[in-house]
Amino acid sequence: MSALALLGAFGTLLFAGYGLLTLLIRQQTRFSLTEQIAFSWLLGTGAVSLLLWIFGLLVHGALLPALVSIVCLLLGFVGWRRMVPRPLRRRATSFEILLGIVIVIEIAVVFYLSFVHTLGWDGLLNWEIKARYAFANGGVLPGTYFNDSGRAFSHPEYPLAIPFTELWLYFWLGEADQFCAKTIFPIFYVVGIFLLIALGKRLAGREWIGLLMAAFLFFVPQITVEVGSAIAGYADFPLSVFYLAILWTVAAACGVFVILRTKRSPLFFLGFLPGLLIICGWHFYLSTMHALRPADFLPVNLETLGSHLYRIPPLLSAFLAEFYNLPTWSLFWFVVAIGVAYLLHWIGNPRVLVLLAALIVPIFLYLLIYVFSSWPSYLDHVGLSISRLLLA
């Protein structure tokens, strides 16, 4: 019975995501099957968690999942009506088949590790706790949760995409089942694999390169077995998959690779406007709920920055040490360095600049974040969180 409930939950997520995907893109857009599945999952989890939050402002109880299910099915119907048959792809080479078999085995291992591994601290007390509170309260987080100092450890100010995806599974299961909640995280691993295959193929023009990149991903401990990995129930790896999807979208918009046969409209970037509205709406909601402010960081202003500039050299040293932390990252950053060195030959190409900026700018921002750390020992703050931050 639980298996059927999970199929219903995952099916509605994919229906909603695919319907949104067909509405957001033109019908002549050339998406592979793996790209369609990946974006359908990401859009579906985002849409369902957003609908649960918005509808939860108006209704609760059994009516809440019923309304969201109706919207998911309607979006699925729209996707079916707008679906364009895909032409048959070329026949895979022996090497591609071999890499595909290796990736399937790796995915099976990740699922197994996820099922035998318990939820980590953040997975349990930052994310699943929100899903459990909401499920016990008719699908809505209690208003007192946001301003209760006794529960500030669970970061009530964090967005609800992951916990409300878990909540969606709880609605279908009829109970708060932590074991079943863990299933969404290896699925994010599969989605990340699909996106990496597609990105590698579009950038290099050869499918085996994308498959090879995806196969090597398994051997990065921070991604598969470390704290914050795809098996621990943390939001870090799902966030990295969402970032990879954003990178894919920005790269397509900037012409790094071509997904449309027609010329892109300058209005393409207006597609990011809904995301900005959601961010603003969430912060407005937190202010109306009098949510507690996070205590891990000082106020972000020029005065604080100026008085803490002395932290930058030690932070740079800590970051460099993390890059050659082989037990955590294996050869990941070494491979990234080789890729960056290769791209430097085309540094004058705006498309290459987009890719380099997508890699370097987040690292610079992460460094800047710790300048505002309120911890007595800000280097301890770095040591406890930098590997997970670089993953996301």
C-alpha positions in Angstrom: 0.0 0.0 0.0 2.9 2.4 0.8 4.4 1.7 -2.6 1.1 2.7 -4.4 0.9 5.8 -2.2 4.5 6.8 -3.1 3.7 6.2 -6.8 0.7 8.5 -6.5 2.8 11.2 -4.8 5.6 11.0 -7.3 3.2 10.7 -10.2 1.4 13.9 -9.3 4.8 15.7 -8.8 5.9 14.7 -12.3 2.5 15.5 -13.8 2.6 19.0 -12.4 6.2 19.5 -13.3 5.7 18.3 -16.9 2.7 20.5 -17.4 4.6 23.5 -16.2 7.6 22.6 -18.4 5.3 22.5 -21.5 3.9 25.9 -20.5 7.2 27.5 -20.0 9.0 26.4 -23.2 8.1 26.5 -26.8 6.9 23.4 -28.5 9.9 23.5 -30.9 12.4 23.3 -28.0 14.6 20.3 -28.4 14.6 18.6 -25.0 15.9 15.0 -24.5 13.9 12.6 -22.4 16.3 12.8 -19.5 16.0 16.6 -19.5 12.2 16.4 -19.6 12.2 14.0 -16.6 14.8 16.1 -14.6 13.0 19.4 -15.1 9.6 17.9 -14.5 10.8 16.6 -11.1 12.3 19.9 -10.1 9.4 22.0 -11.3 7.0 19.5 -9.7 8.6 19.6 -6.3 8.8 23.4 -6.5 5.2 23.8 -7.6 3.6 21.3 -5.1 5.5 22.8 -2.1 4.5 26.3 -3.2 0.9 25.3 -3.7 0.8 23.6 -0.3 2.1 26.8 1.3 -0.2 29.2 -0.6 -3.4 27.1 -0.3 -2.4 26.4 3.3 -3.0 30.1 4.0 -6.7 29.6 3.1 -7.6 25.9 3.9 -6.2 23.0 5.9 -7.0 19.3 6.5 -8.1 16.9 3.8 -9.2 19.8 1.5 -5.6 21.0 1.1 -4.0 18.0 -0.6 -7.2 17.5 -2.6 -6.9 21.0 -4.1 -3.2 20.6 -4.8 -3.9 17.2 -6.4 -6.5 18.7 -8.7 -4.1 21.4 -9.8 -1.4 18.7 -10.4 -3.8 16.6 -12.6 -4.9 19.7 -14.5 -1.2 20.6 -15.2 -0.6 17.0 -16.3 -3.5 17.2 -18.7 -2.1 20.4 -20.2 1.3 18.8 -20.6 -0.3 15.8 -22.3 -2.2 18.1 -24.8 1.0 20.1 -25.6 3.3 17.1 -25.8 5.2 16.8 -29.0 6.4 13.4 -30.2 10.2 13.1 -29.9 12.2 11.7 -32.9 14.0 8.4 -32.2 17.6 9.0 -31.0 20.6 7.5 -32.7 21.7 4.0 -31.6 24.0 4.1 -28.6 27.6 2.9 -28.9 29.1 0.0 -26.9 31.0 2.5 -24.7 27.9 4.5 -24.0 25.9 1.3 -23.1 28.8 0.3 -20.7 28.7 3.8 -19.1 24.9 3.6 -18.8 25.2 0.2 -17.0 27.8 1.6 -14.6 25.5 4.6 -13.8 22.5 2.4 -13.2 24.6 0.3 -10.7 25.8 3.5 -9.0 22.2 4.8 -8.7 21.1 1.5 -7.2 23.9 1.8 -4.6 22.9 5.3 -3.7 19.3 4.1 -3.2 20.5 1.3 -1.0 22.8 3.6 1.1 19.9 6.0 1.5 17.6 3.3 2.8 20.1 1.9 5.3 21.3 5.4 6.4 19.3 7.3 9.0 18.4 10.9 8.5 21.2 13.2 9.6 20.9 16.0 12.1 19.7 18.6 9.6 17.7 16.1 7.7 15.7 15.3 10.9 15.7 18.5 12.9 15.8 21.2 10.1 13.7 19.6 7.4 11.6 16.6 8.4 10.6 18.3 11.6 8.7 20.9 9.5 7.0 18.3 7.5 5.9 16.5 10.7 4.7 19.7 12.4 2.7 20.6 9.3 1.2 17.1 8.9 0.1 17.1 12.5 -1.5 20.5 12.0 -3.6 19.8 8.9 -0.8 20.6 6.4 0.0 24.1 7.8 2.9 25.0 10.0 1.6 26.4 13.3 2.1 30.2 13.6 3.7 29.8 17.0 6.5 27.7 15.4 8.0 30.7 13.7 8.6 32.7 16.8 9.2 30.0 19.3 12.8 30.4 20.7 12.8 26.8 21.8 12.6 25.7 18.2 15.0 28.3 16.7 17.5 25.4 16.2 15.3 24.1 13.3 15.7 27.4 11.4 12.1 28.3 10.8 13.2 31.0 8.3 14.5 28.4 5.8 12.3 27.9 2.7 9.9 25.0 2.6 10.6 23.2 -0.7 12.2 20.1 0.9 10.0 19.7 4.0 6.8 20.3 2.0 7.8 17.8 -0.6 8.1 15.4 2.4 4.7 16.6 3.6 3.3 15.8 0.2 4.4 12.2 0.6 2.9 12.1 4.1 -0.4 13.2 2.8 -0.4 10.3 0.3 0.8 7.8 2.9 -1.6 9.0 5.5 1.1 9.1 8.1 4.5 10.7 8.8 6.9 8.0 7.7 10.5 9.1 7.8 11.7 6.0 5.9 9.5 6.9 2.9 10.5 10.5 3.2 14.1 9.5 2.5 13.1 8.3 -1.0 13.1 11.9 -2.4 16.8 12.4 -1.9 18.2 9.6 -4.1 15.7 10.7 -6.7 17.4 14.1 -6.6 20.6 12.2 -7.3 19.0 10.6 -10.4 17.8 14.0 -11.5 21.3 15.5 -11.0 22.8 12.6 -13.1 20.3 13.3 -15.9 21.1 17.0 -15.9 24.8 16.4 -15.9 24.5 14.0 -18.8 22.5 16.5 -20.7 24.8 19.4 -19.9 27.9 17.4 -20.8 26.4 16.4 -24.1 25.3 19.9 -25.0 28.6 21.5 -24.1 30.8 18.9 -25.7 28.5 17.6 -28.4 29.2 14.0 -27.5 26.9 11.9 -25.3 29.7 9.7 -23.9 31.3 12.7 -22.3 28.1 13.5 -20.3 27.8 9.9 -19.3 31.4 9.8 -18.2 31.0 13.0 -16.1 27.9 11.4 -14.5 29.7 8.1 -13.8 32.6 9.9 -12.0 30.1 11.9 -9.8 29.5 8.7 -7.7 33.2 8.7 -6.6 33.0 12.1 -4.9 32.4 11.3 -1.1 30.8 14.7 -0.4 28.1 13.8 -2.9 27.4 10.1 -2.0 28.4 9.3 1.6 29.5 12.4 3.6 27.4 14.8 5.7 25.0 16.7 3.4 25.3 14.1 0.7 22.4 12.5 -1.3 21.8 9.9 1.4 21.6 12.0 4.5 18.3 13.8 4.1 19.9 17.2 4.0 18.9 20.0 1.6 22.4 20.5 0.4 22.4 18.1 -2.5 18.9 18.9 -3.7 20.0 22.6 -3.7 23.0 21.7 -5.8 20.7 20.0 -8.3 18.5 23.1 -8.5 21.6 25.2 -9.0 22.7 22.9 -11.8 19.3 23.3 -13.4 19.6 27.1 -13.1 23.1 27.0 -14.6 21.6 24.9 -17.5 18.9 27.5 -18.0 21.3 30.5 -17.9 23.7 28.8 -20.2 20.9 28.2 -22.7 19.7 31.8 -22.4 23.2 33.1 -23.1 23.7 30.9 -26.1 26.3 28.6 -24.5 24.4 25.9 -26.4 21.4 26.0 -28.6 18.0 24.5 -27.6 15.8 26.5 -29.9 15.8 26.6 -33.7 14.4 30.1 -33.5 16.0 33.2 -32.1 15.7 33.8 -28.4 13.7 36.7 -27.3 15.4 39.3 -25.0 12.3 38.9 -22.8 13.5 35.4 -21.9 15.0 36.6 -18.7 11.6 37.8 -17.5 11.0 34.1 -16.8 13.1 34.6 -13.6 10.6 37.2 -12.3 8.2 34.7 -10.7 11.2 33.3 -8.7 12.0 36.8 -7.4 8.3 37.4 -6.5 8.3 34.1 -4.5 11.4 35.1 -2.6 9.9 38.5 -1.7 6.6 36.8 -0.7 8.4 34.4 1.6 10.3 37.2 3.4 7.1 39.1 3.7 5.4 36.1 5.2 8.2 35.6 7.7 7.9 39.2 8.8 4.1 38.9 9.3 4.7 35.7 11.3 7.3 37.5 13.4 9.8 34.8 12.6 13.0 34.7 14.7 16.0 36.0 12.9 19.0 33.6 12.4 21.7 34.1 15.0 24.6 32.6 13.0 25.4 35.9 11.2 25.9 39.5 12.0 23.9 42.3 10.2 25.0 42.6 6.6 26.1 46.2 6.1 29.2 48.1 5.2 30.1 48.8 8.8 30.2 45.1 9.7 32.2 44.4 6.5 34.8 47.0 7.2 35.4 45.9 10.8 35.8 42.2 9.8 38.0 42.5 6.7 40.8 41.0 8.7 39.0 37.6 8.4 39.6 37.4 4.6 43.2 36.0 4.6 42.4 33.2 7.1 39.2 32.4 5.2 41.1 32.2 1.9 43.5 29.7 3.6 40.6 27.7 4.9 38.9 27.6 1.5 42.1 26.5 -0.3 42.6 23.7 2.3 39.1 22.5 1.6 39.8 22.3 -2.2 42.5 19.6 -1.6 40.6 17.7 1.1 40.8 14.4 -0.7 38.8 12.3 1.9 35.8 14.7 1.3 36.2 15.7 -2.4 38.5 13.1 -3.9 39.8 14.5 -7.2 36.7 16.6 -7.9 38.4 20.0 -7.5 41.4 18.8 -9.4 39.2 17.9 -12.4 37.4 21.3 -12.0 40.8 23.0 -12.2 41.7 21.2 -15.4 38.4 22.2 -16.9 38.9 25.8 -16.0 42.4 25.8 -17.4 41.0 24.4 -20.6 38.3 27.0 -20.8 40.9 29.8 -20.3 42.0 29.4 -23.9 38.6 30.9 -24.9 38.4 33.5 -22.2 37.3 36.1 -24.7 34.2 34.1 -25.6 31.2 35.5 -23.7 29.8 32.0 -23.5 32.9 30.8 -21.7 32.7 33.8 -19.3 29.1 32.7 -18.3 30.4 29.2 -17.3 33.4 30.6 -15.4 31.2 33.2 -13.6 28.8 30.4 -12.6 31.7 28.6 -10.9 33.7 31.5 -9.4 31.0 33.9 -8.3 29.3 31.5 -5.8 32.6 30.6 -4.3 33.4 34.3 -3.8 30.0 34.9 -2.2 30.5 31.9 0.1 33.8 33.4 1.2 32.1 36.7 1.9 29.3 35.1 3.9 31.8 34.0 6.6 33.0 37.5 7.0 29.7 38.2 8.7 29.7 35.1 10.9 28.7 35.7 14.5 30.4 32.6 15.8 33.1 33.4 18.4 35.5 31.3 16.3 34.4 32.0 12.7 36.9 29.4 11.4 35.0 26.7 13.4 31.9 27.9 11.5 33.8 27.4 8.3 35.1 24.0 9.2 31.6 22.7 10.1 29.8 24.0 7.0 32.1 24.8 4.1 32.0 21.4 2.4 28.2 21.4 2.4 28.1 25.0 1.3 30.4 24.3 -1.7 28.2 21.3 -2.6 25.1 23.5 -2.7 
